[in-house]
Every structure is written in structure tokens, then in C-alpha cells.
Amino acid sequence: MEKPANHLAQPYKILIVAFGFYPETHGVAEVAYRHALGLHQWGHQVTVITRGKKGENFPFEVVYVEQKADYQLLLKLLGAGVIFVHGWNNWASDWVIELFPLPAKVVLVSHGTNFNVRLGGIRGLVWWLRQRSQAWHFDKKMRSFDHYVFLSDVPESQRMSDVVWVKKNKISSYSVIPNGARPAFGTPSTRDFRLENGLPMAQMLLCVSNYTSTKGQRELVKWFREMQLPDAVLVLIGSNFNEFSNRLKRLAGKELNQTIFLFDQQTEAQIHAAYCTADVFVTATHTEVQPLMLLDAMAVGLPFLSREVGVVSSLAGGMCFQDKTTFQSQLRLLLEDDALRKRLGKEGKDVIKNTHHWDIIALKYHQLVCSLLDNQV
């Protein structure tokens, strides 16, 4: 990574805290890892505090904690100039607030809020009611940190309540630093996912998400079966099979392993091959902010069709739908129009190179560190 001519002669001590970290497979774990790696590559002295599944051979220090007292003691003793805390309403952010004020600049890296999410049905209403306590205390939390990092400045009401808050209160102490796609996805895969898995030679719809009801795979299977497309297959990839994936298999019925295929425990290389083989990426997820799965699709030039959630509508390279009718009509349009798919794929790929590339993101974090510590970049 090329550094500016006037980059820091002395590195700053940076502490990054995340409730999960690589090799865990959820979005926050992946982003926190890339965040740490990028600042390390800029020459900063990076320490990560996390818990959960342990990894090996990191080029920076990773400390695993379980107890609040140990975590808070580390925050005091490590002497970081900047502390980045990933995510609202988890132990990483809640326990650090108890120590304020701290000598370090403390930055909340938001992955979106969820207390205003309204999912359908009685369960969705009950869940929303249970989040009212978080909503009532959110104003105090928003006034606690020195700086905020948002994935987007779109004031979306359900998942971007923090952005809504800073705009309403005319707060300027925030930066917009987006997520990025997996670096390996910037080059074509040499593998053929269809051939390796014995899939029919048909147009391939791909969804990559953990198997859970909020990710919308049930709707995808149901709507796909209703459409009875003559020359298409639906491929679902998740981390691990579970009871929900078993229900999806039952829902697929006689189409299972004929036109509907479920996979789990795929390597990054296998997932990369699936993206490169597919014709359209589809997701009916009910709640997201700026999902990595769509950025990965954009990186390989794969057009996407996504439910309109979070800030997805601001992403290039795909289309959004609101309900079953618009999903089915837009999917038919994408499958029938080769030129449209090609154009959307190119648009997405260009945006990844210019905006959602981890080298660019690392530079923005480096510049933020220097700005917070009064060192002009």
C-alpha cells in the first residue's frame, strides 16, 4: 500500500475493540479485522481486544477477554491514543462508556442500530417493544463518544438511527467510512462452482447468508418455486446447516437438489467461485445496513437484487425490491436482459475499486487517527 510522502514518522498506539473477530464469519468480525490490518500496514501499533473464537498468526497483538474487570483494566493500562469500539449495544461499547472520560480519543464505529427495526408479525412487535429501553437511553450514549464512524450518511430510520440523531442535533464529529469487499474477489476465480458441484447448466441465482429467518431465505425459496423459471437454479450458501436450513430443505420439496441447492461450510475460494459463476445475486434479507455479501457481489461484477433495507438502495450495481411482486418482475427482467446485467455488474465493480476498497478505507482510518491526534495528514 503506497503511503503519502508526509506519513507519520512515529506510529500511534491504536486499540480496536470488537465483540467478535476473525476467524469468526459475521460482518463485524470481518470488518474489525480489516480495520486492524489496514492501520497496522500504515505503521501504527495496533492491539485488538475481543472474545470468542481464537485465531493465530496475526501481524498485530490480539487479546482475548471474558470479564468486564479485565477489559476495563486493559483500556486503562494500554495507553492507546485512539480507541475504536465496534458496534452499539454490546459489551465492547457498553463497558467502555462506564470508564468515561478516558485520556484516549474514543471512536464508536457504527454498524448500524437495531432498536427501531420493525419486523412483521407479533414477534416483530414484541421485539420492538423490548428495545424501547435502548431507544430511551440512546441520546445519552450518543453524547458519550469523541467521534463516530458511519458506513453511510443516509438517515435511514430503522438501521441508521445514529445518523438521524447527528443530523437532527447538528453534530459534526463523525466520519463516513464504508465497508469493503473481500480483497480476493477483485480478481476472477479459476474454479467453476457449477462444475465442481454438479449443478445444471442453467442461470444461477446465488444467496450467501447465514441460515436464519431474518436473512429471508425462506421467501427466496418460496418465491423461486412459485416462478417456475424454466432455466434457472437457486443456490443458497450459509456458514453451517441448522434447524432453519432443514426447514428450507423441506420447503424446497421435490426441487431440492434439482433446482434448489443448499451448501454450508464453504471456503472463501469456493464462495468466490460461486460468485463468479452466478448470474444474479439475490437476497430477501429483512434487516441490513451495508451488507458485505452485496459488496462481494459488486467486486466480481455480479448484479444483485436485494430487498430495500438499510442503505442498500444507495449502492451501485443492482436493483432493490419492496415485495414479492417487484422481486419476481425485476428478477425476470435481470435474467432476460444480458446487457442490463453486464451494465450493472460494471457499475458495481467500478464503485468497489474507487470507494469500497480496503486500501482506500485504511487510508481514511489513518487520516482520521492523525486528525484526532492533531497531526495534519
C-alpha positions in Angstrom: 0.0 0.0 0.0 1.5 3.3 -1.0 1.8 5.9 1.7 1.7 9.7 1.4 5.0 11.4 1.4 4.2 13.0 4.8 3.0 9.9 6.7 3.8 9.7 10.4 7.4 9.2 11.4 6.3 7.7 14.7 3.3 5.3 14.9 0.4 5.9 17.2 -0.9 3.3 19.6 -4.3 2.2 18.4 -6.7 0.0 20.3 -9.5 -1.7 18.4 -12.3 -3.4 20.3 -14.9 -5.8 18.7 -17.3 -8.3 20.2 -16.1 -10.7 17.5 -13.0 -11.0 15.4 -11.6 -13.1 12.6 -11.8 -16.1 12.1 -15.4 -15.6 13.1 -17.5 -15.2 10.0 -20.0 -12.4 10.8 -19.7 -8.9 9.3 -18.4 -7.1 12.3 -15.6 -9.7 12.8 -14.5 -9.3 9.2 -14.6 -5.5 9.2 -12.8 -5.2 12.5 -10.0 -7.5 11.2 -9.6 -5.4 8.0 -9.7 -2.2 10.1 -6.8 -3.5 12.3 -4.8 -4.9 9.4 -5.1 -1.6 7.5 -3.9 0.5 10.4 -1.1 -2.0 11.1 0.0 -1.7 7.4 0.1 2.1 7.9 2.7 1.5 10.6 0.6 2.1 13.7 1.0 -0.1 16.8 -2.4 -1.9 16.8 -3.8 -4.0 19.6 -7.2 -5.8 19.3 -9.4 -6.7 22.3 -12.1 -9.3 21.6 -13.5 -12.6 22.8 -14.8 -15.8 21.2 -13.1 -17.9 18.6 -9.3 -17.5 18.6 -7.2 -17.0 15.6 -3.4 -17.3 15.0 -0.6 -15.6 13.2 -1.9 -12.1 13.3 0.7 -9.4 12.5 -0.6 -7.3 15.4 -1.5 -8.2 19.0 -4.9 -9.7 19.8 -6.0 -10.0 23.4 -9.0 -12.1 24.4 -11.0 -11.1 27.5 -14.1 -12.6 29.2 -14.5 -10.4 32.3 -15.5 -6.8 32.5 -12.8 -6.0 35.1 -10.1 -7.4 32.8 -11.4 -5.5 29.8 -11.6 -2.2 31.7 -8.2 -2.6 33.2 -6.7 -3.2 29.7 -8.3 0.0 28.4 -6.6 1.9 31.2 -3.2 0.3 31.0 -2.6 0.0 27.3 -2.1 3.7 26.8 -3.7 4.0 23.4 -4.0 7.3 21.7 -7.2 6.3 19.9 -9.7 3.5 20.9 -12.0 2.3 18.2 -15.1 0.4 19.5 -17.1 -1.6 17.0 -20.9 -1.6 17.3 -23.6 -0.4 19.6 -25.3 -2.3 22.5 -22.7 -4.9 23.1 -20.1 -5.5 25.9 -17.4 -3.7 23.9 -19.2 -0.4 23.8 -21.3 -0.6 27.0 -18.4 -1.4 29.3 -16.2 1.4 27.9 -18.8 4.0 28.5 -18.6 3.2 32.2 -15.0 4.5 32.2 -15.6 7.9 30.5 -13.8 10.2 30.4 -10.6 8.4 29.2 -7.3 10.1 28.1 -7.6 8.4 24.7 -9.9 9.6 21.9 -12.7 7.0 21.8 -14.4 6.4 18.5 -17.6 4.4 18.1 -17.6 2.5 14.7 -21.2 2.1 14.0 -22.5 -1.0 12.1 -26.0 0.4 12.4 -28.6 0.5 15.1 -31.4 -2.0 15.5 -33.7 -0.7 18.3 -36.0 0.9 15.7 -36.3 -2.1 13.4 -39.9 -3.2 12.9 -40.2 -6.7 11.6 -43.6 -8.2 10.8 -45.9 -10.2 13.0 -46.5 -10.4 16.7 -42.9 -11.4 17.3 -41.6 -8.4 15.5 -43.8 -6.1 17.6 -42.8 -7.8 20.8 -39.1 -7.5 19.9 -39.6 -3.8 19.0 -41.3 -3.1 22.4 -38.4 -4.8 24.2 -36.0 -2.4 22.5 -37.7 0.8 23.8 -35.3 0.9 26.8 -32.4 1.2 24.4 -34.2 3.8 22.4 -34.8 5.9 25.5 -31.2 5.8 26.6 -29.7 6.3 23.2 -29.4 10.1 23.4 -27.1 9.8 26.4 -25.0 7.2 24.6 -24.7 9.4 21.5 -23.3 12.2 23.6 -20.6 9.9 25.2 -18.0 9.3 22.4 -15.5 11.7 21.0 -16.2 10.7 17.4 -18.3 8.4 15.3 -17.7 6.4 12.1 -20.7 5.6 10.0 -20.9 3.4 6.9 -23.1 6.0 5.2 -24.6 9.3 6.0 -28.1 8.3 4.7 -30.5 9.0 7.6 -32.5 5.7 7.2 -35.0 5.5 10.1 -34.7 1.8 11.1 -31.0 0.9 11.0 -29.3 4.4 10.9 -30.8 6.0 14.0 -27.4 7.3 14.9 -27.1 9.1 11.6 -30.6 10.5 12.1 -29.5 11.7 15.6 -26.3 13.5 14.5 -28.1 15.3 11.7 -31.0 16.3 13.9 -28.6 17.6 16.6 -26.2 19.2 14.0 -23.3 17.2 15.3 -20.2 17.3 13.1 -17.9 14.9 15.0 -18.3 12.0 12.6 -16.7 10.4 9.5 -18.2 8.3 6.8 -16.0 5.3 6.1 -17.8 2.4 4.3 -17.3 -1.3 4.4 -15.2 -3.1 1.7 -15.4 -6.2 -0.3 -13.1 -9.2 0.2 -9.8 -8.4 -1.5 -9.6 -11.8 -3.2 -12.9 -11.1 -5.0 -11.3 -8.3 -7.1 -9.8 -10.9 -9.4 -11.6 -13.7 -11.3 -11.8 -17.2 -9.8 -10.1 -20.0 -11.7 -12.7 -22.5 -10.3 -16.1 -23.5 -11.8 -18.6 -23.8 -8.9 -21.2 -25.2 -11.2 -19.0 -28.0 -12.5 -17.5 -28.8 -9.1 -20.9 -29.3 -7.5 -22.7 -31.0 -10.4 -25.2 -28.2 -10.9 -27.3 -28.0 -14.1 -26.2 -25.7 -16.9 -28.8 -23.1 -16.1 -28.8 -19.4 -15.0 -27.7 -19.4 -11.4 -29.2 -17.3 -8.6 -26.9 -17.0 -5.6 -27.6 -16.0 -2.0 -24.8 -16.1 0.6 -26.0 -15.5 4.2 -26.1 -17.3 7.5 -29.1 -19.6 7.8 -31.6 -17.6 9.9 -35.1 -16.3 9.3 -34.1 -12.6 9.3 -32.0 -13.2 6.2 -35.0 -14.0 4.1 -34.0 -17.4 2.5 -37.5 -18.7 3.2 -39.0 -16.1 0.9 -36.4 -16.7 -1.7 -37.2 -20.5 -1.8 -40.9 -19.9 -1.8 -40.9 -17.2 -4.5 -38.5 -19.0 -6.7 -40.7 -22.1 -6.6 -43.7 -20.0 -7.5 -42.0 -18.5 -10.5 -41.2 -21.9 -12.1 -38.4 -20.5 -14.1 -37.6 -22.9 -17.0 -33.8 -22.5 -17.0 -32.6 -21.3 -13.5 -31.3 -22.7 -10.3 -31.2 -21.1 -6.8 -28.1 -21.7 -4.7 -28.0 -20.9 -1.0 -24.7 -20.8 0.9 -24.6 -20.4 4.7 -21.9 -20.9 7.4 -23.5 -24.0 9.0 -26.6 -26.1 8.5 -29.1 -25.8 11.3 -32.8 -26.3 12.1 -33.7 -23.3 9.9 -31.8 -24.8 6.9 -33.6 -28.0 7.5 -36.9 -26.2 7.2 -35.7 -24.6 3.9 -34.9 -28.1 2.6 -38.4 -29.2 3.4 -39.8 -26.1 1.8 -37.9 -26.8 -1.4 -39.6 -30.2 -1.6 -39.0 -32.1 -4.8 -37.0 -29.2 -6.2 -34.2 -29.8 -3.6 -31.0 -30.8 -5.4 -32.9 -30.3 -8.7 -33.3 -26.5 -9.0 -32.7 -25.5 -5.3 -29.3 -26.3 -3.7 -28.1 -25.6 -0.2 -24.5 -25.6 0.9 -22.6 -24.9 4.1 -19.0 -24.7 5.4 -17.6 -23.4 2.1 -14.1 -22.0 1.9 -13.6 -18.4 0.8 -12.2 -19.9 -2.5 -15.4 -21.9 -3.0 -17.6 -18.9 -2.2 -15.5 -16.8 -4.6 -16.1 -19.4 -7.3 -19.8 -19.3 -6.6 -20.0 -15.5 -7.0 -18.0 -15.7 -10.3 -20.3 -18.5 -11.6 -23.6 -16.9 -10.7 -25.7 -14.7 -13.0 -27.6 -12.7 -10.3 -27.1 -12.4 -6.5 -30.4 -12.4 -4.7 -31.3 -11.6 -1.1 -34.6 -11.0 0.7 -32.9 -10.1 4.0 -35.2 -8.2 6.3 -32.6 -6.0 8.0 -29.2 -4.9 6.9 -27.1 -1.7 6.8 -24.4 -2.1 4.1 -24.1 -5.8 3.7 -20.7 -7.3 2.9 -22.4 -10.0 0.7 -23.5 -7.3 -1.7 -20.1 -5.6 -1.8 -18.6 -9.0 -2.6 -21.1 -9.3 -5.5 -20.1 -5.9 -6.7 -16.4 -6.8 -6.5 -16.8 -9.7 -9.0 -19.2 -7.7 -11.3 -22.3 -9.8 -10.3 -25.5 -7.7 -10.4 -27.7 -8.0 -7.3 -31.4 -7.9 -6.5 -32.0 -7.0 -2.8 -34.8 -6.1 -0.6 -34.7 -2.4 0.0 -33.2 -2.3 3.5 -30.6 -0.1 5.2 -28.6 1.9 2.7 -28.7 -0.8 0.0 -30.6 1.5 -2.4 -27.5 3.8 -2.4 -25.2 1.0 -3.7 -24.4 0.8 -7.4 -24.5 -2.5 -9.3 -28.0 -3.8 -8.6 -31.7 -3.3 -8.0 -34.0 -3.2 -5.0 -37.4 -4.6 -4.5 -40.2 -4.0 -1.9 -42.3 -7.1 -2.1 -42.8 -10.4 -3.8 -44.4 -8.8 -6.9 -41.5 -6.5 -7.5 -38.9 -9.2 -6.7 -40.4 -11.5 -9.3 -40.8 -8.9 -12.0 -37.3 -7.5 -11.5 -35.7 -10.9 -11.4 -37.3 -11.8 -14.7 -36.0 -8.6 -16.1 -32.5 -9.3 -15.0 -32.5 -12.9 -16.2 -33.8 -11.9 -19.6 -31.6 -8.8 -20.2 -27.9 -9.7 -20.7 -26.9 -6.1 -21.4 -28.6 -4.9 -18.2 -26.7 -7.5 -16.1 -23.5 -6.5 -17.7 -24.0 -2.8 -17.2 -25.0 -3.2 -13.5 -22.0 -5.5 -12.9 -19.6 -3.0 -14.3 -21.1 -0.2 -12.3 -20.7 -2.2 -9.1 -17.2 -3.2 -9.9 -16.1 0.4 -10.6 -17.6 1.6 -7.3 -15.7 -1.1 -5.4 -12.4 0.0 -6.9 -13.0 3.7 -6.1 -14.9 3.5 -2.8 -15.2 0.1 -1.2 -11.6 -1.0 -1.5 -9.8 -1.8 1.8 -6.7 0.2 0.8 -8.8 3.3 0.4 -10.7 2.5 3.7 -7.4 2.0 5.6 -6.2 5.4 4.3 -9.4 7.0 5.7 -8.9 5.4 9.1 -5.2 6.5 9.1 -6.3 10.1 8.2 -8.9 10.0 11.0 -6.3 8.9 13.6 -4.0 11.7 12.6 -6.8 14.2 12.7 -8.0 13.1 16.1 -4.4 13.4 17.5 -3.8 16.8 16.0 -1.3 15.6 13.4 -2.2 17.0 10.0 -2.0 14.4 7.2 
